[in-house]
């Protein structure tokens, strides 16, 4: 039997909700809509619902707007029926019901991340540990200590031991054999990068070598080293070296492909920094594309860096990208629709409402509070006195009549700036909410069981008047002094 659902909504959204649910038919559920008696659905609370909604015996579940605040478990107990919050935007209901039963599992991955601390010799042990903790929180599996040319690293052994004591896996990356020996003897798990002529280091340490050709892109040399280690039964990770764009980048991708073809079962590493660091584009897309190649070639390790400012989230991006690509590969579907975290600039469906729908909302508003919405045509502001549209917030200011209300003007300025950015980039705008920037901006989870604190611009007119008087008296007192 199909479920019979009750959708609760407000006055302004009622028509839209009817249209959305009608357009979704046929569905696996039947439904009824109840307008609870508030203008804006987002202002609905579980306490208000409990007071106004009485008999729900014929329904299997009660669906609330996504921003409805309050304790839904308590409300469910009061109503005697399951209660569920829907999506924040009612236009997302088709996707919500289409995908709710098959949420993506992004807990698994098949590629480990080596996060390099490139300036480790110039950092204290305490600073190295702090950076390592940051990288671990962002998804790194191994902390790579980068040694700098002509820069002494006297506390290398101490740094390795401190990281191991803090339960990190550690690699040491150096061109100097003595650094690799020191790091290996101190307990490093991996050493970057050994060539055929430096395999003697393995007689002195127990670390796993990451091997390259000599010179680095020479595949004949790399194959010789691989065959030697395979014959000796030594674990290793091979890196054919990723070159920058226009410096044999395509040829280097071919090297990875050929290496995997020649040796189907060996472990391979790709250092992604030559692309993320040396290409001035947002690194999220670069990491996603490289992780796609890595997924296809079964590359089990990457070396990631965060040297350039535009790469400051590269480890975190790589972590999400490897999970998406793993899920895509296991699910045999393209890496689409798993997670929005790597979409910082744009969104798949930025503008849920068209001009006609926004104008219909505006016609039903009976109060002076401003509503702001964005669609393809620009930014719309409306209240009971009218509706105005522009692509530049400064064009709207003369029409809003807030020159004498500083707090309101400040609030509208912030909101309209967000709305303009959303329109320019193609992002979702929700009034009173910050724009979404994927994983690149940390955003605390909203507790919908609690209510938002009153904003600093939400003072009453009386409060603002008293504040102005207080300021005036202070100025007069200052003049008397």
Sine and cosine of phi, psi and omega as CSV:
sin_phi,cos_phi,sin_psi,cos_psi,sin_omega,cos_omega
0.00,0.00,0.63,-0.78,0.04,-1.00
-0.98,0.21,0.43,-0.90,0.03,-1.00
-0.97,0.23,0.51,-0.86,0.10,-0.99
-0.93,-0.36,0.93,-0.38,-0.15,-0.99
-0.96,-0.27,0.53,-0.85,0.12,-0.99
-0.94,-0.35,0.88,-0.47,0.05,-1.00
-0.99,-0.15,0.83,-0.56,0.05,-1.00
-0.99,-0.14,0.62,-0.78,-0.02,-1.00
-0.46,-0.89,0.05,-1.00,0.05,-1.00
-0.96,-0.27,0.04,-1.00,-0.09,-1.00
-0.89,0.46,-0.71,0.71,-0.10,-0.99
-0.94,0.34,-0.50,0.87,-0.08,-1.00
-0.99,-0.11,-0.06,1.00,-0.13,-0.99
-0.87,0.49,-0.75,0.66,-0.02,-1.00
-0.88,0.47,-0.68,0.73,-0.01,-1.00
-0.89,0.45,-0.65,0.76,0.01,-1.00
-0.89,0.46,-0.66,0.75,0.05,-1.00
-0.86,0.51,-0.72,0.70,-0.03,-1.00
-0.89,0.45,-0.71,0.71,-0.04,-1.00
-0.89,0.46,-0.73,0.69,-0.03,-1.00
-0.93,0.36,-0.57,0.82,0.05,-1.00
-0.90,0.43,-0.66,0.75,-0.01,-1.00
-0.95,0.32,-0.30,0.95,0.02,-1.00
-0.99,0.15,-0.22,0.97,-0.09,-1.00
-0.93,0.38,0.58,-0.82,0.02,1.00
-0.99,0.13,0.54,-0.84,0.05,-1.00
-0.86,-0.52,0.16,-0.99,0.02,-1.00
-0.99,0.11,0.09,1.00,0.02,-1.00
-0.71,-0.71,0.45,-0.89,0.20,-0.98
-0.99,-0.16,0.25,-0.97,-0.12,-0.99
-0.40,-0.92,0.30,-0.95,0.22,-0.98
-0.69,-0.72,0.43,-0.90,0.00,-1.00
-0.90,-0.45,0.72,-0.70,0.04,-1.00
-0.82,-0.58,0.86,-0.51,0.05,-1.00
-1.00,0.09,0.89,-0.46,-0.24,-0.97
-0.99,0.16,-0.20,0.98,0.06,-1.00
0.97,-0.25,0.34,0.94,0.13,-0.99
-0.87,-0.50,0.45,-0.89,-0.03,-1.00
-0.94,0.35,-0.76,0.65,-0.10,-1.00
-0.95,-0.32,0.82,-0.57,-0.07,-1.00
-0.86,0.50,-0.55,0.83,-0.04,-1.00
-0.91,0.41,-0.32,0.95,0.00,-1.00
-1.00,0.04,-0.01,1.00,0.04,-1.00
-0.93,0.38,0.63,-0.77,0.05,-1.00
-0.81,-0.59,0.36,-0.93,0.01,-1.00
-0.92,0.40,-0.53,0.85,0.04,-1.00
-0.90,0.43,-0.70,0.72,0.01,-1.00
-0.89,0.46,-0.67,0.74,0.00,-1.00
-0.88,0.47,-0.69,0.72,-0.01,-1.00
-0.87,0.49,-0.56,0.83,0.00,-1.00
-0.97,0.26,-0.59,0.81,-0.17,-0.99
-0.99,-0.17,-0.29,0.96,-0.05,-1.00
-0.95,-0.32,0.85,-0.52,-0.10,-0.99
-0.94,-0.33,-0.96,0.30,-0.13,-0.99
-0.99,-0.12,0.93,-0.36,0.05,-1.00
-0.85,-0.52,0.44,0.90,-0.12,-0.99
-0.89,0.47,-0.48,0.88,-0.07,-1.00
-1.00,0.08,-0.01,1.00,-0.03,-1.00
-0.96,-0.26,0.50,-0.86,0.06,-1.00
-1.00,0.01,-0.41,0.91,-0.03,-1.00
-0.36,-0.93,0.52,-0.86,0.06,-1.00
-0.94,-0.34,0.82,-0.57,-0.03,-1.00
-0.98,-0.22,0.82,-0.58,0.00,-1.00
-0.97,-0.25,0.41,-0.91,0.16,-0.99
-0.86,0.52,0.50,-0.86,-0.12,-0.99
-0.88,0.48,-0.44,0.90,-0.03,-1.00
-0.99,-0.17,0.15,0.99,0.04,-1.00
-0.89,0.45,0.80,-0.60,-0.07,-1.00
-0.98,-0.20,0.49,-0.87,0.02,-1.00
0.78,-0.62,0.08,-1.00,-0.08,-1.00
-1.00,0.09,0.97,-0.24,-0.06,-1.00
-0.97,0.26,-0.41,0.91,0.06,-1.00
-0.92,0.39,-0.67,0.74,0.04,-1.00
-0.91,0.42,-0.65,0.76,0.02,-1.00
-0.89,0.45,-0.64,0.77,0.02,-1.00
-0.88,0.47,-0.65,0.76,0.03,-1.00
-0.90,0.43,-0.64,0.77,-0.01,-1.00
-0.92,0.38,-0.63,0.77,-0.05,-1.00
-1.00,0.08,-0.35,0.94,-0.04,-1.00
0.97,0.26,0.35,0.94,-0.01,-1.00
-0.62,-0.78,0.47,-0.88,0.08,-1.00
-0.88,0.48,0.61,-0.79,0.01,-1.00
-0.82,-0.57,0.70,-0.72,-0.07,-1.00
-0.67,-0.74,0.67,-0.74,0.14,-0.99
-0.99,0.12,0.73,-0.69,0.09,-1.00
-1.00,0.10,-0.26,-0.97,0.03,-1.00
-0.94,0.34,0.35,-0.94,-0.01,-1.00
-0.88,0.47,-0.55,0.83,-0.02,-1.00
-0.92,-0.40,0.81,-0.59,-0.10,-0.99
-0.90,0.43,-0.40,0.92,0.06,-1.00
-0.92,0.40,-0.23,0.97,0.03,-1.00
-1.00,-0.02,0.09,1.00,-0.02,-1.00
-0.86,0.51,-0.67,0.74,0.02,-1.00
-0.85,0.53,-0.71,0.71,0.02,-1.00
-0.92,0.40,-0.64,0.77,-0.02,-1.00
-0.85,0.53,-0.74,0.68,-0.03,-1.00
-0.98,0.19,-0.39,0.92,0.02,-1.00
-0.97,0.24,-0.43,0.90,-0.11,-0.99
-0.86,-0.51,-0.08,1.00,-0.09,-1.00
-0.85,0.52,-0.55,0.84,-0.07,-1.00
-1.00,0.09,-0.15,0.99,-0.04,-1.00
-0.72,-0.69,0.87,0.49,0.04,-1.00
-0.93,0.37,0.60,-0.80,-0.07,-1.00
-0.95,0.30,0.68,-0.73,0.11,-0.99
-1.00,-0.05,0.96,-0.27,0.01,-1.00
-0.96,-0.28,0.41,0.91,-0.02,-1.00
-0.99,0.15,-0.24,0.97,-0.10,-0.99
-0.93,-0.38,0.41,-0.91,0.07,-1.00
-0.41,-0.91,0.24,-0.97,-0.04,-1.00
-0.81,-0.59,0.17,0.99,0.00,-1.00
-0.77,-0.63,0.79,-0.61,0.05,-1.00
-1.00,0.05,0.54,-0.84,-0.01,-1.00
-0.96,-0.30,0.86,-0.52,0.20,-0.98
-1.00,-0.06,0.91,-0.42,0.01,-1.00
-0.98,-0.18,0.89,-0.45,-0.11,-0.99
-1.00,0.02,0.78,-0.63,0.21,-0.98
-1.00,-0.04,0.99,-0.13,-0.23,-0.97
-0.95,0.31,-0.45,0.89,-0.05,-1.00
-0.94,-0.34,0.55,0.84,-0.06,-1.00
-0.82,0.58,-0.63,0.78,0.00,-1.00
-0.87,0.49,-0.42,0.91,-0.02,-1.00
-1.00,-0.07,0.11,0.99,-0.03,-1.00
-0.92,-0.40,0.45,-0.89,0.12,-0.99
-0.97,0.23,0.25,-0.97,0.04,-1.00
-0.86,0.50,-0.65,0.76,0.00,-1.00
-0.89,0.45,-0.66,0.75,0.02,-1.00
-0.92,0.39,-0.60,0.80,0.04,-1.00
-0.89,0.45,-0.70,0.72,0.02,-1.00
-0.88,0.47,-0.68,0.74,0.00,-1.00
-0.89,0.46,-0.70,0.71,0.03,-1.00
-0.90,0.43,-0.64,0.77,0.01,-1.00
-0.89,0.46,-0.65,0.76,0.04,-1.00
-0.88,0.48,-0.66,0.75,0.03,-1.00
-0.88,0.48,-0.72,0.69,0.00,-1.00
-0.90,0.43,-0.63,0.78,0.02,-1.00
-0.89,0.45,-0.67,0.74,0.04,-1.00
-0.88,0.47,-0.50,0.87,-0.01,-1.00
-1.00,0.07,-0.08,1.00,0.11,-0.99
0.87,-0.50,0.01,1.00,-0.03,-1.00
-0.92,0.39,0.63,-0.78,0.07,-1.00
-0.99,-0.12,-0.49,0.87,-0.05,-1.00
-0.71,-0.71,0.67,-0.74,0.09,-1.00
-0.99,-0.16,0.86,-0.52,-0.03,-1.00
-0.98,-0.19,0.85,-0.53,0.04,-1.00
-1.00,-0.01,0.94,-0.34,-0.02,-1.00
-1.00,0.09,0.80,-0.59,0.05,-1.00
-1.00,-0.09,0.70,-0.72,-0.07,-1.00
-0.99,-0.10,0.60,-0.80,0.05,-1.00
-0.87,0.50,0.67,-0.74,0.07,-1.00
0.86,0.52,0.42,0.91,0.02,-1.00
-0.81,-0.59,0.91,-0.40,-0.01,-1.00
-0.88,0.47,0.60,-0.80,0.04,-1.00
-0.81,-0.59,0.94,0.35,-0.09,-1.00
-0.90,0.43,-0.43,0.91,-0.02,-1.00
-0.97,-0.23,0.45,0.89,0.01,-1.00
-0.88,0.48,-0.78,0.63,-0.03,-1.00
-0.88,0.48,-0.67,0.74,0.01,-1.00
-0.89,0.46,-0.63,0.78,-0.01,-1.00
-0.91,0.41,-0.69,0.72,0.03,-1.00
-0.87,0.49,-0.72,0.69,-0.04,-1.00
-0.91,0.42,-0.62,0.79,0.02,-1.00
-0.91,0.41,-0.66,0.75,0.03,-1.00
-0.91,0.42,-0.68,0.74,0.02,-1.00
-0.89,0.45,-0.61,0.79,0.03,-1.00
-0.91,0.41,-0.47,0.88,0.02,-1.00
-1.00,-0.02,0.26,0.97,0.11,-0.99
0.94,0.34,0.56,0.83,0.11,-0.99
-0.99,-0.13,0.53,-0.84,0.31,-0.95
-0.99,0.11,0.63,-0.78,-0.17,-0.98
-0.76,-0.65,0.64,-0.77,0.20,-0.98
-0.82,-0.58,0.46,-0.89,0.06,-1.00
-0.88,-0.48,0.76,-0.65,-0.10,-0.99
-0.88,-0.48,0.93,-0.36,-0.05,-1.00
-0.44,-0.90,0.44,-0.90,0.12,-0.99
-1.00,0.04,-0.19,0.98,-0.06,-1.00
-0.98,-0.18,0.78,-0.62,-0.02,-1.00
-0.87,0.49,-0.60,0.80,-0.04,-1.00
-0.91,0.42,-0.55,0.84,0.08,-1.00
-0.91,0.42,-0.68,0.73,-0.02,-1.00
-0.91,0.41,-0.64,0.77,0.04,-1.00
-0.91,0.41,-0.70,0.71,0.01,-1.00
-0.87,0.49,-0.73,0.68,0.00,-1.00
-0.90,0.44,-0.66,0.75,0.00,-1.00
-0.90,0.43,-0.68,0.73,0.01,-1.00
-0.92,0.39,-0.44,0.90,0.02,-1.00
-0.98,0.19,-0.18,0.98,0.07,-1.00
0.90,-0.44,0.19,0.98,0.01,-1.00
-0.86,0.50,0.65,-0.76,-0.01,-1.00
-0.98,0.20,-0.53,0.85,-0.07,-1.00
-0.68,-0.73,0.46,-0.89,0.06,-1.00
-0.79,-0.61,0.79,-0.61,0.07,-1.00
-0.90,-0.44,0.75,-0.66,-0.11,0.99
-0.77,-0.64,0.69,-0.72,-0.01,-1.00
-0.99,-0.12,0.57,-0.82,0.13,-0.99
-0.90,-0.43,0.04,-1.00,-0.05,-1.00
-0.84,0.55,-0.63,0.77,-0.07,-1.00
-0.97,0.25,-0.18,0.98,0.00,-1.00
-0.92,-0.39,0.26,0.97,0.02,-1.00
-0.90,0.44,-0.28,0.96,0.03,-1.00
-0.87,0.48,-0.38,0.93,0.02,-1.00
-0.86,0.52,-0.54,0.84,-0.05,-1.00
-0.92,0.40,-0.28,0.96,0.07,-1.00
-0.97,0.26,-0.29,0.96,-0.07,-1.00
-0.97,-0.26,-0.27,0.96,-0.08,-1.00
-0.70,-0.71,0.21,-0.98,0.02,-1.00
-0.96,-0.29,0.16,0.99,-0.07,-1.00
-0.95,0.31,0.42,-0.91,0.09,-1.00
-0.99,0.12,0.80,-0.60,-0.03,-1.00
-1.00,0.09,0.63,-0.77,0.26,-0.97
-0.99,-0.17,0.87,-0.48,-0.18,-0.98
-0.95,-0.31,0.55,-0.83,0.05,-1.00
-0.75,-0.66,0.15,-0.99,0.05,-1.00
-0.98,0.19,0.14,-0.99,0.05,-1.00
-0.72,-0.69,0.98,-0.21,-0.01,1.00
-0.89,0.45,0.21,-0.98,-0.21,-0.98
-0.78,0.62,-0.61,0.79,-0.06,-1.00
-1.00,-0.02,0.11,0.99,-0.03,-1.00
-0.99,0.17,0.95,-0.30,-0.09,-1.00
-0.96,0.28,-0.53,0.85,0.02,-1.00
-0.88,0.48,-0.67,0.74,0.03,-1.00
-0.91,0.42,-0.66,0.75,0.00,-1.00
-0.90,0.44,-0.68,0.73,0.01,-1.00
-0.89,0.46,-0.61,0.79,0.03,-1.00
-0.88,0.48,-0.69,0.73,0.02,-1.00
-0.91,0.40,-0.67,0.74,0.02,-1.00
-0.86,0.51,-0.74,0.67,-0.05,-1.00
-0.89,0.45,-0.60,0.80,0.03,-1.00
-0.89,0.45,-0.73,0.69,-0.04,-1.00
-0.94,0.33,-0.57,0.82,0.06,-1.00
-0.89,0.45,-0.67,0.74,0.00,-1.00
-0.90,0.44,-0.59,0.81,-0.03,-1.00
-1.00,0.08,-0.12,0.99,0.02,-1.00
0.95,0.31,0.49,0.87,-0.01,-1.00
-0.99,-0.11,0.74,-0.68,0.09,-1.00
-0.93,0.38,0.65,-0.76,0.03,-1.00
-0.46,-0.89,0.24,-0.97,0.11,-0.99
-0.79,-0.61,0.79,-0.61,-0.07,-1.00
-0.99,-0.17,0.66,-0.75,0.01,-1.00
-0.77,-0.64,0.95,-0.31,0.02,-1.00
-0.97,0.24,-0.10,0.99,0.05,-1.00
0.98,0.22,0.87,-0.50,0.09,-1.00
-1.00,0.06,0.83,-0.56,-0.01,-1.00
-1.00,-0.09,0.40,-0.92,0.03,-1.00
-0.92,0.38,0.31,-0.95,0.06,-1.00
-0.88,0.48,0.68,-0.74,-0.05,-1.00
0.94,0.35,0.17,0.99,0.14,-0.99
-0.77,-0.63,0.77,0.64,0.03,-1.00
0.96,0.28,0.49,0.87,0.03,-1.00
-0.84,0.55,-0.78,0.62,-0.03,-1.00
-0.87,0.49,-0.68,0.74,0.01,-1.00
-0.89,0.46,-0.57,0.82,0.00,-1.00
-0.94,0.34,-0.56,0.83,0.10,-1.00
-0.89,0.46,-0.64,0.77,0.05,-1.00
-0.88,0.47,-0.60,0.80,0.03,-1.00
-0.87,0.50,-0.68,0.73,0.02,-1.00
-0.89,0.45,-0.68,0.74,-0.01,-1.00
-0.89,0.45,-0.69,0.72,-0.01,-1.00
-0.93,0.38,-0.59,0.80,0.03,-1.00
-0.88,0.47,-0.71,0.70,0.01,-1.00
-0.90,0.43,-0.59,0.80,0.00,-1.00
-0.92,0.39,-0.64,0.77,-0.01,-1.00
-0.96,0.28,-0.57,0.82,-0.07,-1.00
-0.77,-0.64,1.00,0.10,-0.10,-1.00
-0.89,0.46,-0.37,0.93,-0.17,-0.98
-0.92,-0.39,-0.03,1.00,-0.07,-1.00
-0.99,0.17,0.31,-0.95,0.09,-1.00
-0.99,0.10,0.67,-0.74,-0.04,-1.00
-0.79,-0.61,0.56,-0.83,0.10,-0.99
-0.87,-0.50,0.56,-0.83,0.16,-0.99
-0.82,-0.57,0.84,-0.54,0.12,-0.99
-1.00,0.08,0.94,-0.34,-0.16,-0.99
-1.00,0.08,-0.15,0.99,-0.10,-1.00
-0.88,0.47,-0.51,0.86,0.01,-1.00
-0.90,0.44,-0.32,0.95,0.06,-1.00
-0.98,-0.19,-0.75,0.67,-0.03,-1.00
-0.91,0.42,-0.69,0.73,-0.09,-1.00
-0.97,0.23,-0.56,0.83,-0.15,-0.99
-0.98,-0.21,0.26,0.97,0.09,-1.00
-0.78,-0.63,0.88,-0.47,-0.04,-1.00
-0.99,0.11,0.95,0.32,0.20,-0.98
-0.72,-0.69,0.28,-0.96,0.04,-1.00
-0.86,0.52,0.77,-0.63,-0.16,-0.99
-0.95,0.31,-0.28,0.96,-0.02,-1.00
-0.88,0.47,-0.72,0.70,0.01,-1.00
-0.92,0.40,-0.63,0.77,0.03,-1.00
-0.88,0.47,-0.72,0.69,0.02,-1.00
-0.89,0.46,-0.65,0.76,-0.01,-1.00
-0.90,0.45,-0.72,0.70,-0.02,-1.00
-0.90,0.44,-0.71,0.70,0.01,-1.00
-0.89,0.45,-0.63,0.78,0.02,-1.00
-0.91,0.41,-0.47,0.88,0.10,-1.00
-0.91,0.41,-0.70,0.71,0.06,-1.00
-0.89,0.45,-0.70,0.71,0.00,-1.00
-0.86,0.50,-0.65,0.76,0.02,-1.00
-0.90,0.44,-0.70,0.71,-0.01,-1.00
-0.90,0.43,-0.57,0.82,-0.06,-1.00
-1.00,-0.08,0.08,1.00,0.00,-1.00
0.82,0.57,0.73,0.69,0.06,-1.00
-1.00,0.09,0.84,-0.55,-0.18,-0.98
-1.00,-0.06,-0.08,1.00,-0.07,-1.00
-0.54,-0.84,0.61,-0.79,0.18,-0.98
-0.78,-0.63,0.45,-0.89,0.14,-0.99
-0.94,-0.35,0.89,-0.46,-0.07,-1.00
-0.91,-0.42,0.55,-0.83,0.02,-1.00
-0.77,-0.64,0.38,-0.93,0.06,-1.00
-0.73,-0.68,0.87,0.49,-0.04,-1.00
-1.00,0.07,-0.83,0.56,0.00,-1.00
-0.94,0.33,0.50,-0.87,-0.02,-1.00
-0.88,0.48,-0.55,0.83,-0.03,-1.00
-0.97,0.24,-0.06,1.00,0.03,-1.00
-0.94,-0.33,0.33,0.94,-0.13,-0.99
-0.91,0.42,-0.26,0.96,0.02,-1.00
-0.88,-0.47,0.37,0.93,-0.12,-0.99
-0.87,0.49,-0.64,0.77,-0.01,-1.00
-0.90,0.43,-0.69,0.72,0.00,-1.00
-0.92,0.40,-0.62,0.78,0.05,-1.00
-0.90,0.45,-0.70,0.71,0.00,-1.00
-0.89,0.46,-0.60,0.80,0.00,-1.00
-0.89,0.47,-0.75,0.66,0.01,-1.00
-0.92,0.39,-0.66,0.76,-0.02,-1.00
-0.88,0.48,-0.65,0.76,-0.02,-1.00
-0.92,0.40,-0.55,0.84,0.01,-1.00
-0.95,0.32,-0.67,0.74,0.03,-1.00
-0.89,0.46,-0.72,0.69,-0.03,-1.00
-0.92,0.40,-0.58,0.81,0.05,-1.00
-0.90,0.44,-0.73,0.69,0.00,-1.00
-0.90,0.44,-0.64,0.77,0.02,-1.00
-0.88,0.47,-0.70,0.72,-0.03,-1.00
-0.91,0.41,-0.70,0.71,-0.01,-1.00
-0.92,0.38,-0.54,0.84,-0.03,-1.00
-1.00,0.04,-0.12,0.99,0.01,-1.00
0.86,0.52,0.62,0.78,0.09,-1.00
-0.67,-0.74,0.41,-0.91,-0.01,-1.00
-0.86,0.51,0.39,-0.92,-0.04,-1.00
-0.98,0.22,0.89,0.46,-0.05,-1.00
-0.81,-0.59,0.73,-0.68,0.09,-1.00
1.00,0.07,0.11,0.99,-0.02,-1.00
-0.99,0.17,-0.66,0.75,-0.11,-0.99
-0.26,-0.96,0.58,-0.81,-0.02,-1.00
-1.00,-0.10,0.09,1.00,-0.15,-0.99
-0.90,0.44,-0.40,0.92,-0.01,-1.00
-1.00,-0.09,0.07,1.00,0.03,-1.00
-0.97,-0.22,1.00,0.10,-0.08,-1.00
-0.99,0.14,-0.62,0.79,-0.14,-0.99
-1.00,-0.01,-0.63,0.78,-0.12,-0.99
-0.82,-0.57,0.16,-0.99,0.07,-1.00
-0.69,-0.72,0.38,-0.93,-0.08,-1.00
-0.91,0.41,-0.66,0.75,0.00,-1.00
-0.74,-0.68,0.99,0.16,-0.12,-0.99
-0.95,0.30,-0.54,0.84,-0.13,-0.99
-0.87,-0.50,0.99,-0.11,-0.08,-1.00
-0.94,0.33,-0.39,0.92,-0.07,-1.00
-0.87,-0.50,0.56,-0.83,0.07,-1.00
-0.99,-0.10,0.02,-1.00,-0.07,-1.00
-0.86,0.52,-0.69,0.72,-0.03,-1.00
-0.87,0.49,-0.66,0.75,0.00,-1.00
-0.93,0.37,-0.63,0.77,0.03,-1.00
-0.90,0.45,-0.68,0.74,0.02,-1.00
-0.90,0.43,-0.56,0.83,0.04,-1.00
-0.92,0.39,-0.65,0.76,0.11,-0.99
-0.84,0.54,-0.73,0.68,-0.10,-1.00
-0.88,0.47,-0.59,0.81,-0.02,-1.00
-0.90,0.43,-0.38,0.92,-0.05,-1.00
-0.99,-0.13,0.03,1.00,-0.01,-1.00
-0.99,0.12,0.74,-0.68,-0.05,-1.00
-0.84,-0.55,0.25,0.97,-0.03,-1.00
-0.78,-0.62,0.20,-0.98,-0.08,-1.00
-0.99,0.11,-0.05,1.00,-0.04,-1.00
-0.94,0.35,0.69,-0.72,-0.03,-1.00
-0.99,0.15,0.72,-0.69,0.18,-0.98
-0.94,-0.33,0.59,-0.81,-0.02,-1.00
-0.81,-0.59,0.77,-0.64,0.07,-1.00
-0.66,-0.75,0.36,-0.93,-0.05,-1.00
-0.79,-0.62,0.67,-0.74,0.12,-0.99
-0.59,-0.81,-0.16,-0.99,-0.03,-1.00
-0.85,0.53,-0.49,0.87,-0.07,-1.00
-0.99,0.15,-0.11,0.99,0.02,-1.00
0.80,-0.59,-0.44,-0.90,-0.04,-1.00
-0.98,-0.18,0.74,-0.67,0.00,-1.00
-0.89,-0.45,0.71,-0.70,0.09,-1.00
-0.82,-0.57,0.72,-0.70,-0.02,-1.00
-0.47,-0.88,0.43,-0.90,0.19,-0.98
-0.48,-0.88,-0.30,-0.95,-0.07,-1.00
-0.91,0.40,-0.33,0.94,-0.08,-1.00
-1.00,0.02,-0.16,0.99,0.01,-1.00
0.44,-0.90,0.00,-1.00,0.03,-1.00
-0.74,-0.67,0.71,-0.71,-0.06,-1.00
-0.76,-0.65,0.55,-0.83,-0.08,-1.00
-0.72,-0.69,0.67,-0.74,0.05,-1.00
-0.33,-0.94,0.21,-0.98,0.14,-0.99
-0.95,-0.32,-0.13,0.99,0.05,-1.00
-0.84,-0.54,0.88,-0.47,-0.03,-1.00
-0.82,0.58,-0.49,0.87,0.00,-1.00
-0.91,0.42,-0.44,0.90,0.05,-1.00
-0.95,0.30,-0.36,0.93,-0.01,-1.00
-1.00,0.06,-0.46,0.89,-0.14,-0.99
-0.81,0.58,-0.73,0.69,-0.04,-1.00
-0.88,0.47,-0.31,0.95,-0.08,-1.00
-1.00,-0.08,-0.17,0.98,-0.16,-0.99
-1.00,-0.06,-0.23,0.97,0.09,-1.00
0.83,0.56,0.77,0.64,0.02,-1.00
-0.86,-0.52,0.30,0.95,-0.06,-1.00
-0.88,0.48,-0.49,0.87,-0.03,-1.00
-1.00,-0.06,0.06,1.00,-0.06,-1.00
-0.82,-0.58,1.00,0.06,-0.10,-0.99
-0.85,0.52,-0.69,0.73,-0.03,-1.00
-0.89,0.45,-0.69,0.72,-0.01,-1.00
-0.92,0.39,-0.66,0.76,0.02,-1.00
-0.89,0.46,-0.66,0.75,0.02,-1.00
-0.88,0.47,-0.73,0.69,0.01,-1.00
-0.85,0.52,-0.76,0.66,-0.03,-1.00
-0.91,0.42,-0.57,0.82,0.04,-1.00
-0.87,0.49,-0.72,0.69,0.02,-1.00
-0.89,0.46,-0.73,0.68,-0.06,-1.00
-0.92,0.40,-0.64,0.77,-0.02,-1.00
-0.94,0.33,-0.52,0.85,0.08,-1.00
-0.90,0.43,-0.69,0.72,0.07,-1.00
-0.87,0.50,-0.69,0.72,-0.03,-1.00
-0.89,0.45,-0.65,0.76,0.02,-1.00
-0.89,0.45,-0.70,0.72,0.03,-1.00
-0.87,0.49,-0.68,0.74,0.00,-1.00
-0.88,0.47,-0.67,0.74,0.01,-1.00
-0.92,0.40,-0.68,0.74,-0.05,-1.00
-0.90,0.43,-0.64,0.77,-0.10,-0.99
-1.00,-0.07,-0.31,0.95,-0.11,-0.99
0.99,0.15,0.83,0.55,-0.01,-1.00
-0.85,-0.53,0.36,-0.93,0.05,-1.00
-0.97,0.25,0.77,-0.64,0.06,-1.00
-0.91,-0.41,0.78,-0.63,0.11,-0.99
-0.79,-0.61,0.86,-0.51,-0.06,-1.00
-0.83,0.56,0.68,-0.73,-0.01,-1.00
0.96,0.27,0.14,0.99,0.04,-1.00
-0.85,-0.52,0.58,-0.81,0.07,-1.00
-0.93,0.37,0.45,-0.90,0.08,-1.00
-0.93,0.37,0.47,-0.88,0.03,-1.00
-1.00,0.01,0.73,-0.68,0.02,-1.00
-0.82,-0.57,0.52,0.86,0.00,-1.00
0.89,0.45,-0.57,-0.82,-0.03,-1.00
-0.98,0.18,-0.02,1.00,-0.15,-0.99
-0.99,0.16,-0.32,0.95,0.06,-1.00
-0.81,-0.59,0.87,-0.50,0.02,-1.00
-0.91,0.41,0.76,-0.65,-0.02,-1.00
-0.73,-0.68,0.85,-0.52,-0.04,-1.00
-0.93,0.37,0.61,-0.79,0.02,-1.00
-0.92,0.39,0.69,-0.72,0.05,-1.00
-0.98,0.21,0.69,-0.72,0.11,-0.99
-1.00,-0.07,0.99,-0.15,-0.06,-1.00
-0.96,0.27,-0.10,1.00,0.11,-0.99
-0.98,0.19,-0.28,0.96,0.00,-1.00
-0.92,-0.40,0.21,-0.98,-0.01,-1.00
-0.97,-0.24,0.54,-0.84,0.00,-1.00
-0.90,0.44,0.57,-0.82,0.13,-0.99
-0.92,0.38,0.52,-0.85,0.03,-1.00
-0.91,0.41,0.75,-0.66,-0.01,-1.00
-0.94,0.34,0.34,-0.94,-0.05,-1.00
-0.92,0.40,-0.32,0.95,0.00,-1.00
-0.99,-0.11,0.12,0.99,-0.06,-1.00
-0.99,-0.11,0.37,0.93,0.04,-1.00
-0.92,0.40,0.45,-0.89,0.06,-1.00
-0.96,0.28,0.31,-0.95,0.03,-1.00
-0.85,0.52,-0.60,0.80,0.02,-1.00
-0.89,0.45,-0.69,0.72,0.03,-1.00
-0.88,0.48,-0.68,0.73,-0.02,-1.00
-0.92,0.40,-0.62,0.79,0.03,-1.00
-0.90,0.44,-0.69,0.73,0.03,-1.00
-0.90,0.43,-0.61,0.79,0.03,-1.00
-0.90,0.43,-0.64,0.77,0.02,-1.00
-0.91,0.42,-0.64,0.77,0.04,-1.00
-0.89,0.45,-0.70,0.71,0.00,-1.00
-0.86,0.51,-0.69,0.73,0.01,-1.00
-0.89,0.45,-0.64,0.77,-0.01,-1.00
-0.90,0.44,-0.70,0.71,0.01,-1.00
-0.88,0.47,-0.64,0.77,0.02,-1.00
-0.88,0.47,-0.66,0.75,0.02,-1.00
-0.90,0.43,-0.66,0.75,0.01,-1.00
-0.91,0.42,-0.65,0.76,0.03,-1.00
-0.89,0.46,-0.62,0.79,0.00,-1.00
-0.90,0.44,-0.63,0.77,-0.01,-1.00
-0.91,0.41,-0.61,0.79,-0.01,-1.00
-0.91,0.41,-0.53,0.85,0.02,-1.00
-0.95,0.31,0.00,0.00,0.00,0.00
